[in-house]
Amino acid sequence: MENFLGKDNFTWWIGSVEDRMDPLGLGRCKVRIFGWHTDGSEESKIEIPIQDLPWAHPLLPLNARNTFSVPELDDWVVGFFMDGRAGQFPIMMGVLPGYGNKTE
């Protein structure tokens, strides 16, 4: 029962969207999860390149599962890991508006 979602080792996260071009068209994003894939330094982005980040799956509402929008690059998203502390199957639950989105 170690990987039973919600019982033990339930792990929330916040991260920044670094790639939104899902080759499967499912709305997945590569998210650099704070404290997991980065220690806050620029060097951590070099240590774990974008292509090595896992795809984070979106959690879509039941009443509108065929209509959704993908977060923008640099948006901050909040979610959880389906596999607990193993941290290889992230699920995105929503965007934190006003955080992370770079303005030009």
Buried (B, 14 or more C-beta within 10 A) or exposed (E): EEBEEEEEBEBEBBBBBBBBEBEEEEBBBBBBBBEBBBEEEEEEEEEEEEEEBBBBBBEBEEEEEEEEEBBEBEBBBBBBBBBBEEBEBBBBEEBEEEEBBEEE
